[in-house]
Amino acid sequence: MMAEDRVLRVRGLLDSVRAEGRTALTAPEGKVIADAYGIAVPGEELATDVDEAVAFAARFGGPVVMKIVSPDILHKTDAGGVIVGVEGATDVRAAFRTIIDNARTYDPQARISGVQVQELLPKGQEVIVGAVTDPTFGKVVAFGLGGVLVEVLKDVTFRLAPVDADEALSMLDSIRSAEILRGVRGQAGVDRWAVAEQIRRVSELVADFPEIAEVDLNPVIATAEGAVAADIRVILAESQPAPRRKYSRDEILASMRRLMQPASVAVIGASNEQGKIGNSVMRNLVDGGFAGDIHPVNPKADDILGRKAYKSVTDVPGEVDVAVFAIPAKFVASALEEVGRKGIPNAVLIPSGFAETGEHELQAEIVAIAERHGVRLLGPNIYGYYSTWHDLCATFCTPYDVKGGVALTSQSGGIGMAILGFARTTKTGVSAIVGLGNKSDLDEDDLLTWFGEDPHTECIAMHLEDLKDGRAFVEAARATVPKKPVVVLKAGRTAAGAKAAGSHTGALAGDDAVYDDILRQAGVIRAPGLNDMLEYARALPVLPAPKGDNVVIITGAGGSGVLLSDAVTDNGLSLMEIPPDLDEAFRTFIPPFGAAGNPVDITGGEPPSTYEATIRLGLEDPRIHALVLGYWHTIVTPPMVFAELTARVVAEFRERGIEKPVVASLAGDVEVEEACQYLFERGVVAYPYTTEKPVAVLGANYRWAREAGLLGGGT
């Protein structure tokens, strides 16, 4: 069927269902859609009486499945409306009557169209293929183990719809039970292409028809010969969400450039009174060394911090790039009108008292004003923002001016301050720290678009509680990840939204399950916790991208080697199988009671020369792609001696063009803390008192390298 013809056919069917006031399609209507989109289903007929049921069953020539057909009964099994394996006229008649009686008992008011007579499929692996409308990401396609296991194991993976053939195939390998599909204990594997085609066609269907809220093919019987959906359920949405205003990439970059690199800033609500937010913002701008113009706006002052104050922002001479609001929420709308009339492109809304406190109408009002005048809003309910390379500290929090390559964003003010403290303690250089708050307008995809192009930013780390437009975020992330890593800490792991779902797929599409898979699909690194996000962001700019999968551990302590090995496995990395010639080469540098292999255990009493020789060998051999070092504090090789020799050797190889990620775990007395800082500052990611952190960072480095297409195969 031509694409245009199938769309017209399905459109006509959906319109007729809508006209009847229904949102759930019957099984025969589901088959019409399946046939139009090439979704394989068994032969079936709708019997309106017993004699038709007998005739249809005889035509299929074997056991059949009989199911109630009613627009008012969604869960047929719950209603006693499904009987499997019916064969012979007598049994067909009895099954027909039983199904009708059960349905009338279940819901006396239900409209009954008849009984579906369906050919019985052969035994095979039951899987589920479905689609759901996620409030963040829109149409999402799902795949997992199906049948009675679906809601018990919850072994399901999700992707944005539509998916192409390769993405659909990848879903088969993304569930925990992927091995079952390949065949176990002598059983043949399933026809992977046929299963992937079912996924792809369902994803195409929901992409073509936004009004379809959920689709369920459960179970799909997958065998070595094909994949056929035993049941199809289609549910229409009650309503469509209002479209969100879209901005082009050029528009986003133009406004973000003036926000992050302003020549002129106005502070609405600037104050001479210490303790006021308007005073703190002014002091941070002035004391931070911002080289542009700073214009205080306060109708009751003539001079603030030695600068002329203006009654209204409209009185400020010349162009203004950013208006920072430090006034109560109730005054924001009128001041924002003035900002719009002045032609200021960006408003940074520090005040709280909007949607976060239930004042949704007030927030909607300022959004409408901003859209009318073409003003982009950052906030409200934020601490402000830092743009360090521009010496800009537009916040009421403590200043921070250590310039570097890490851009950090947070939806929460408290998390923002945690970011600030971490950066100061670890001496992390940042390009920007941005509060997002209520995200009434500007959000993560706008910032990703900017930071992806910003030459000062090498890594982006984002704390978020939700995404307003998941698809825009994915698009921005996919454009950014090939250039620089993106780390996300997604707060909230609830599945509350699944409770009202009308299908198995919908019930499985909990918030976190969808986020987890689609953030991975976007290529971002998801951090399990706040400290992990900050450590990844701090460390990833330090490490070069690996060029292959082979990881080698060199350790002075056997116990650390075991824990480091566990961490390598836990982070999805591959311990290299050391070939005989390399094994022999390592053995020439370690004592007879040491152990080559992987980990390479050089033992704890070895002098600095042993550490240096084995590290050199690990960097020299092209078959090794990353090194994990385990150091044990001894007087023979003190911590700073180990740190200095490691940094020197790594620097020497980098000068020769040999760059490999090197991470280190240092166990010892407090001197190892200084040694770790020394190493970190010289391109070796090192942590004291932990074997987990350095390997977790290496794992994040590998995940980014894979998504960025930088990781080749192992030699």
LINKA-V695756 format. One line per field, one symbol per residue. ss: DSSP state (A for helix, B for strand, O for the rest). phi: phi as a letter, one per 30 degrees, with the letter a starting at -180 (. if undefined). psi: psi as a letter, one per 20 degrees, with the letter a starting at -180 (. if undefined). Layout:
ss->???
phi->???
psi->???
This chain:
ss->OOAAAAAAAAAAAAAAAAAOOOOBOOAAAAAAAAAAOOOOBOOBBBBOOAAAAAAAAAAAOOOBBBBBBOOOOOOOOOOOOBBBBBOOAAAAAAAAAAAAAAAAAAOOOOOOOBBBBBBOOOOOBBBBBBBBBBOOOBBBBBBBBOAAAAAAAOOBBBBBOOOOAAAAAAAAOOOOOAAAAAOOOOOOOOOAAAAAAAAAAAAAAAAAOOOBBBBBBBBBBBBOOBBBBOOBBBBBOOOOOOOOOOOOAAAAAAAAAAAAOOOBBBBBOOOOOOOOAAAAAAAAAAAOOOOOBBBBBOOOOOBBOOBBBBOOAAAOOOOOOBBBBOOOAAAAAAAAAAAAAAOOOBBBBOOOOOAAAOOAAAAAAAAAAAAAAOOBBBBOOOOBBBBAAAOBBBBOOOOOOOBBBBBBBBOOAAAAAAAAAAAAAAOOOBBBBBBOOOOOOOOAAAAAAAAAAOOOOOBBBBBBOOOOOAAAAAAAAAAAAOOOBBBBBBOOOOOAAAOOOOOAAAAAOOAAAAAAAAAAAAOOBBOOOAAAAAAAAAAAOOOOOOOOOBBBBBBOOAAAAAAAAAAAAAOOOBBOOOOAAAAAAAAOOOOOOOBOOOOBBOOOOOOAAAAAAAAAAAAAOOOOOBBBBBBBOOOOOOAAAAAAAAAAAAAAAAAOOOOOBBBBBBBOOOAAAAAAAAAAOOOOBBBBOOOAAAAAAAAAAAAAAAAOOOOOOOO
phi->.dedddddddedddddddddicccdddddddededdciddbddabcccbdddddddddddilebccbdcadccdcddedicbbcidbjeddddddeddddddddddbecddcdkbdcbdddddaddbcbabbcddccidbcbbadciddecddhcbbbbdcdcdddddddddcccdcededdjbhiddddddddddddddddddedddbedddbbbcadcdcbdclbbddbbbbbcddacdddddcbdedddddddddddbdcabccdjebdddjdedddddddddddiedddccdbadcbcbbhibeccdbdddddidbdbcccbbeedcdedddededddiddbbccddcjcddcjddddddddddddddcicdccjdibdjacbddchcbcbccddbbddacccbbbdcdddeddedddeddchddbcabbdchdhdbebdddddedddcdddccacbbcbcabdbddddddddddcedcadbcbccdibdbddddcdcbdedddddedddeeddddddjdccddadddedddddddddcdddcacdcbccbcbedddddddededdciccdddddeddedddddccdeddbdibdccdidcddeddeddddedddddddccacccccbdbddbdedddddddddddddddddiccbdbbbcccldddddddddededcicdbbdiacdddddddddddddedddiccdddd
psi->pqggghggghggghhhgghijqipqrghhhhggghhjkopqrqqqopirgghggggghhhkaqrppqqopiiognhghjkjppqkppqgghggghgggggggghggnhippphbppopqpqrqapprppaqqophgicppqqqaqbbiigighlnqqqqpqqqagghghhhhiiqhkhhhhipqliqqrrnhggghhggghghgghhhnhiogqponoqpopaiiappohqppppqqhrpqpqqpqqrghgghghhghghlqipppoojqqioqiqhhggggghgghikpiapooqooijqhppljqpqqhqhiipqaqphpopplrqhiigghhhghgghikpipponhqakchijimhhgghghgggghhikpppobalribqpnhijlonmrjaqrpjopajpppqqipgghghggggggggikppqhqppphcilhepahhggggghhioiiphqppppqhrpgnhhhggghghhghihqqpppooqokrkhiihjqjrgghhilqghgggghhhghijqopphrghgghgghhhhihpqpqjrioppppqjpgghgghhgghgghjkroppopqghhghghhiiqqhjapbboqooiqhjqrhhgggghggghhgpiipiqpopoqporhgnrghgggghggggggghhhjjooqppqqpopaaihhghggggggikjooqqqjpigghhgggghgggghghikiorqq.
